[in-house]
Amino acid sequence: MRRAALLVLLGLGATLRPAPSTDPLDALRYGSPEAREAAVDQVIAGKVPQAGPALLDALDDSKGLFRLKVVRALGVVKDDAAVRPLTALLQDPEAELRVAAARSLERLADPAAAPGLIPALADGDEEVREAAVRALGACGGPGQAKAAAALLKDNNRLVRLAAVDALGQMGGEAALTALEGQLSENDPSFKRHVVIAIGASGGDRAEAHLSAWLGDKDPYLRGFAAEALAKRPADPALVPALLGLLDDPVYAVRVRAVEALGAWKSKRAVPALLKSLKESEPTLRWKAVLALGSIGDGAAREALDYLAQHDEEAEIRAAAAQALKDLR
């Protein structure tokens, strides 16, 4: 009898014990190791936007893989209070943690992080240098261009590419001058990054480069210039040059020109883009459909309706059908 009573009491006690909290913020602060890890995974997935303070608390008492996840999560929630602790972690003995801290700072894009990132450009680990210069591109400005440009001489190609991209983000005369010095590179992939970075840097000098390259004898430069222009505000003065590239003998250049004209929503391009719908290359037809849908000119309705029903490529038929909806 006593044993039965004891079991009842124990059972009752179990029912009265509070259930573990399902709130990820509570779990980060008070949960079991498993619950804390599950909570930080939710933050990384973007499901807990207000987790900054709880993550900063967790950073102080975490270690190993969990600490690495907390550092990554701080870049997701974008809490300005994370800048100082993340910058301090750029000096951590673990290279993987330094990389994670730099990448989170890149996502925060807070100018306050720029001074602390500059020493990390000289880190002995190439992955840290790459992450740090990308973060500096996001956080810094023209005043940090000299520091980023120093990595254009790095032994690691990925670090050099990251420096190019960062200089494009920073803009300014010093960044543009440094990028111009990289145009002699023979590697087409590297040169593409340089041209796009020059376009991103802004200003009349950059636009003059892109305008000249549209007519360059090098097809790489012509295509890269068109690609860079697609990312810049529309310039009506350059539309004729882009239209000329729709007849370029190099297929990839024609594709980039179509993309740029679509990005600029140029109604002047509609007649030429309608001709591109008859190209034998499916990718070019598809890009022309997307461009016409973006421009939204009713003059394209008949041609898009035909493609939506009859093109041999299912992807093009679907894109044409969507473009028709956009016209309506």
Buried (B, 14 or more C-beta within 10 A) or exposed (E): EEEEEEEEEEEEEEEEEEEEBEBBBBBBBEBEEEBBBBBBBBBBEEEBEEBBBBBBBBBEEBEEEBBBBBBBBBBBBBBEEBBEBBBEBBEBEEBBBBBBBBBBBBBBBBBEBBBBBBEBBEBEBBBBBBBBBBBBBBBBBBEBBEBBBBBBEBEEEEBBBBBBBBBBBBBBEBBBEBBBEBEEBEEEEBBBBBBBBBBBBBBEEBBEBBBEBBEEEEBBBBBBBBBBBBEBEBBEEBBEBBBBBBEBEEBBBBBBBBBBBBBBEBEBBBEBBBEBBEBEEEBBBBBBBBBBBBBBBEBBBEBBBEBBEEBEBEEBBBBBBBBBEEBE
